[in-house]
């Protein structure tokens, strides 16, 4: 067995940035998995299934059939079914946990099954995954995990598969969880780390090229930790100190606008409802701030550009800072829908939204500051979408790299001599980060500046002039950025 089991492959983990959809590689399902063509059996009596597990099962179905994002649909379904408190916490744990550890769960199920995974009905396999997660990763009593899994199989209309499911679950329950991991862990340090931390092996390989082996387990493990909610205090409207007092949060360590929340729905907070603050990862805040604070040659005439603006978080922070500095931001977004999101996010700020392709936006050159927050694989935000790691393919990166380079080349044409371009991705993969920057330096004559001082006092951000953040080191998404000057 390897740590490289894949579930679905269609979109990135974070809400993907779509600068040029026609160039985004089409992805096809890759894991051997149940056929989707047959009609789903009618659900039978669910009276014997508890509400938390039934909801978790329904979320898994939506993720599998509709490519839904669990973190978007689960909160709404919890409210609709009035599942609260401990039951809500349990539902969330087994739903997200099952999706994160899918590769490990499938390996264990396959070891105990007389059929290949692609020969197991989709609903039965979802129930088995949910039950196996409880056996391997929670304190649920084995008999409860076995019994409720069989009940789910029956409720899903697969009464004839009850014995099959019961046999697999009982076989799994007879071996301690750590023994299963030990038995199925593949050889090789990187493959073993991938399996232990429930990641496809290619992602572990990608991280190891940046971190080496010493930090690999910590980096992979951080993807399975619940991320702290970060708020951004809009400059000129409210300070981070005031926002922390109003929300009960704590000021961030690195961004002067960041506030961290330990719990609660940020949408319920008055400062967020009134537009004084918004949800934004502290790493993203640092990148938007770096655009404004990177040193220029010559005077800043206040022409700033966000070349890949959707959905608008960085453009909004740039716009708030532009208002203070009497500057103006042009925000380019190729998707009309996402352009509307940018307009909503930046309403009332000196930001003009353009629906255009960032590779040829039709804007007059001569910008002082340009941000290229390029469409990327989203490997830096895997902790935010539990199913994301199994939906991705390494070939995605090869398809994105040409687009990333073309966008950076466009930015370097639009910036004035002596102006700065910030190239950023929410991915640590070297093919999306250093390779793009190094090519721009070699082929376009760009000059790379030292970005480290722009995130001080942050430490351990890499040995190059660029900055690479990590969840396990900095508590941010694994954001990358480099500062370039037109040569």
HUKAFEN-V519952 format. One record per residue. PSI is psi in radians with two decimals (none if undefined). OMEGA is omega as a letter, one per 40 degrees, with the letter a starting at -180 (999 if undefined). BURIAL is # if it has 16 or more other C-alpha atoms within 10 Angstrom, else .. Layout:
{{PSI OMEGA BURIAL} {PSI OMEGA BURIAL}}
This chain:
{{2.67 i #} {2.92 i #} {0.15 a #} {0.50 i #} {2.43 i #} {2.55 i #} {-1.40 i #} {2.69 i #} {1.76 i #} {-0.63 a #} {2.93 a #} {2.87 a #} {-0.87 i #} {2.82 i #} {2.00 a .} {2.53 i .} {2.22 a #} {1.43 a #} {-0.66 i #} {1.47 a #} {-0.57 a .} {-0.30 i .} {-0.12 i .} {2.23 a #} {2.37 i .} {2.38 a .} {2.49 i .} {2.69 i .} {2.42 a .} {-0.52 a #} {2.42 i #} {2.02 a .} {2.93 a #} {2.60 i #} {2.48 a .} {-0.07 a .} {-0.50 a .} {2.77 a .} {2.38 i .} {2.35 i .} {2.62 i .} {2.37 i .} {2.41 i .} {-2.72 a .} {2.17 i .} {0.20 a .} {-0.49 a .} {0.03 a .} {2.27 i #} {2.68 a .} {-0.74 i #} {-0.81 a #} {-0.62 i #} {-0.71 i #} {-0.76 i #} {-0.75 i #} {-0.74 a #} {-0.63 i #} {-0.77 i #} {-0.68 i #} {-0.79 i #} {-0.71 i .} {-0.74 a #} {-0.77 a #} {-0.61 a .} {0.06 a .} {0.56 i #} {2.75 i #} {2.14 a #} {-0.67 a #} {-0.25 i #} {-0.64 a .} {-0.50 a .} {-0.85 a #} {-0.71 i .} {-0.72 a .} {-0.59 i .} {-0.75 i #} {-0.77 a .} {-0.64 a .} {0.08 i .} {0.79 i .} {2.11 a #} {3.01 i .} {-2.25 a .} {-0.65 i .} {-0.68 i #} {-0.71 i #} {-0.73 i .} {-0.76 i #} {-0.80 a #} {-0.75 a #} {-0.87 a #} {-0.48 i #} {-1.01 a #} {-0.70 a #} {-0.76 i #} {-0.76 a #} {-0.65 a #} {-0.67 a #} {0.37 a #} {-0.74 a #} {-0.71 i #} {-0.79 a #} {-0.78 i #} {-0.64 i #} {-0.74 i #} {-0.79 i #} {-0.78 i #} {-0.63 i .} {-0.47 a #} {-0.04 a .} {2.50 i #} {-0.12 i .} {2.70 i .} {2.73 a .} {-0.56 a #} {-0.10 i .} {0.00 i .} {2.33 i #} {2.45 a #} {-0.75 a #} {-0.65 i #} {-0.75 i #} {-0.69 i #} {-0.75 i #} {-0.72 i #} {-0.70 i #} {-0.77 a #} {-0.76 i #} {-0.69 i #} {-0.66 i #} {-0.75 a #} {-0.66 i #} {-0.67 a #} {-0.54 a #} {0.01 a .} {3.07 i #} {0.23 i .} {2.36 i .} {2.39 a .} {-0.73 a #} {-0.58 i .} {-0.72 i .} {-0.73 i #} {-0.88 a #} {-0.80 a #} {-0.52 i #} {-0.78 i #} {-0.70 i #} {-0.69 i #} {-0.73 i #} {-0.77 i #} {-0.79 a #} {-0.49 a #} {0.03 i #} {0.35 a #} {0.99 a #} {-0.61 a .} {-0.30 a .} {0.06 a #} {-0.78 a #} {-0.71 i .} {-0.85 a #} {-0.71 i #} {-0.72 a #} {-0.76 i #} {-0.81 a #} {-0.71 i #} {-0.67 i #} {-0.78 i .} {-0.72 a #} {-0.33 a #} {-0.14 i .} {2.36 a .} {2.56 a .} {-0.79 a #} {-0.49 i .} {-0.63 i .} {-0.81 a #} {-0.77 a #} {-0.74 a .} {-0.65 a .} {-0.08 i #} {2.21 a #} {2.85 i #} {2.80 i .} {2.35 a .} {-0.75 a .} {-0.76 i #} {-0.67 i #} {-0.75 i #} {-0.69 i #} {-0.80 a #} {-0.79 i #} {-0.64 a #} {0.23 i #} {1.02 i #} {2.62 i #} {2.52 a #} {-0.58 a #} {-0.54 i #} {-0.72 i #} {-0.70 i #} {-0.75 a #} {-0.83 a #} {-0.68 a #} {-0.48 i #} {-0.41 i .} {-0.75 a #} {-0.40 a .} {-2.97 a .} {-0.42 a #} {-0.68 a .} {0.07 a .} {-0.83 i #} {-0.72 a #} {-0.72 a #} {-0.77 i #} {-0.71 i #} {-0.59 a #} {-0.45 i #} {-0.29 i #} {0.09 i #} {2.52 i .} {2.13 a .} {2.50 i #} {2.47 i .} {2.22 i #} {2.30 i #} {2.66 i #} {2.19 i #} {2.13 a #} {2.05 a #} {2.42 a #} {-0.20 i .} {-0.75 a .} {2.55 i .} {2.82 i #} {-0.65 i #} {-0.79 i #} {-0.71 a .} {-0.72 i #} {-0.72 i #} {-0.69 a .} {-0.51 a .} {-0.19 a #} {0.25 i .} {-3.03 i #} {2.47 i #} {2.51 i #} {2.83 a #} {-0.46 a .} {-0.83 i #} {2.33 i #} {-0.08 a #} {0.00 a #} {2.48 i #} {2.33 a #} {2.34 i #} {2.37 i #} {-0.42 a .} {3.05 i .} {2.85 i .} {1.99 a .} {-0.44 i #} {-0.30 i .} {-0.14 a .} {2.36 a .} {-0.78 i .} {-0.58 i #} {-0.77 i #} {-0.59 a .} {0.00 i .} {0.22 i .} {-0.35 a #} {2.88 i #} {2.89 i #} {2.18 i #} {2.24 i #} {2.48 a #} {-0.56 i #} {-0.71 i #} {-0.65 i #} {-0.74 a #} {-0.61 i #} {-0.80 i #} {-0.68 i #} {-0.66 i #} {-0.62 i #} {-0.72 a #} {-0.50 a #} {-0.16 i .} {2.41 a #} {2.37 i #} {2.82 i .} {2.10 a .} {-3.10 a .} {2.49 i .} {1.94 a #} {0.06 i .} {0.38 i #} {1.85 a #} {2.67 a #} {2.31 i #} {1.93 a #} {-0.34 i #} {1.27 a #} {-0.45 a #} {2.49 e #} {0.03 i #} {0.03 a #} {-0.87 a #} {-0.65 i #} {-0.63 i #} {-0.75 i #} {-0.72 i #} {-0.70 i #} {-0.70 i #} {-0.71 i #} {-0.57 i #} {-0.65 i #} {-0.69 i #} {-0.66 a .} {0.15 a .} {0.67 i .} {3.13 a #} {2.50 a #} {2.22 i #} {2.25 a #} {2.08 a #} {2.31 i #} {2.25 a #} {-0.49 a #} {2.14 i #} {-0.69 i .} {-0.82 a .} {-0.51 i #} {-0.65 i #} {-0.64 i #} {-0.70 i #} {-0.74 i #} {-0.74 i #} {-0.73 a .} {-0.54 a #} {0.19 a #} {2.34 i .} {-0.02 a .} {2.79 i #} {1.13 a #} {2.25 i #} {2.21 a #} {2.33 i #} {2.19 i #} {1.81 a #} {2.86 i #} {2.17 a #} {-0.33 i #} {-0.41 i #} {1.25 a .} {-0.14 i #} {0.48 i .} {2.68 i .} {2.23 i .} {2.99 i .} {0.34 i #} {2.54 i #} {-0.68 a #} {2.30 a #} {2.31 i #} {2.24 i #} {1.59 i #} {1.47 a #} {2.59 i #} {2.37 a #} {-3.12 a #} {-0.34 a #} {0.31 a #} {-0.31 a #} {-0.11 a #} {0.51 a #} {-0.49 a #} {-0.32 a #} {-0.38 i #} {1.85 a #} {-0.52 a #} {-0.13 a #} {-0.70 a #} {-0.49 a #} {-0.14 i #} {-0.28 a #} {2.79 i #} {2.57 a #} {-0.51 i .} {-0.36 i .} {-0.72 a #} {-0.73 i #} {-0.57 i .} {-0.50 a #} {-0.52 a #} {-0.78 i #} {-0.70 i .} {-0.75 i #} {-0.76 i #} {-0.73 a #} {-0.65 i #} {-0.73 i #} {-0.70 i #} {-0.70 i #} {-0.75 i #} {-0.72 a #} {-0.44 i #} {-0.50 a #} {-0.42 a #} {2.61 i #} {2.77 i #} {2.26 a #} {-0.20 i #} {3.08 a #} {2.56 i #} {2.24 i #} {2.10 i #} {2.16 a #} {2.67 i #} {2.72 i #} {0.98 i #} {2.42 i #} {0.02 a #} {2.23 a #} {-0.48 i #} {-0.40 i .} {-0.21 a #} {-1.55 a #} {-0.65 a #} {-0.69 i .} {-0.78 a #} {-0.82 a #} {-0.64 i .} {-0.68 i .} {-0.66 i #} {-0.76 a #} {-0.71 a .} {-0.48 a .} {-0.04 i .} {0.31 i .} {2.64 i #} {2.18 i #} {2.30 i #} {2.85 i .} {2.05 a .} {-0.16 a #} {-0.67 a #} {-0.33 a .} {-0.21 i #} {0.17 i #} {2.44 e .} {0.39 a .} {2.36 a #} {2.97 i .} {0.88 a .} {0.23 i #} {2.86 a .} {-0.20 i .} {3.13 i .} {-0.36 i #} {3.00 a #} {2.26 i #} {1.95 i #} {2.79 a #} {2.51 i #} {-0.73 a #} {-0.31 i #} {-0.70 a #} {-0.14 a #} {0.15 i #} {3.03 i #} {2.88 a #} {1.23 a #} {2.51 i #} {2.48 i #} {2.64 i #} {2.64 i #} {2.15 a #} {2.58 i #} {2.44 i #} {2.25 a #} {none 999 .}}
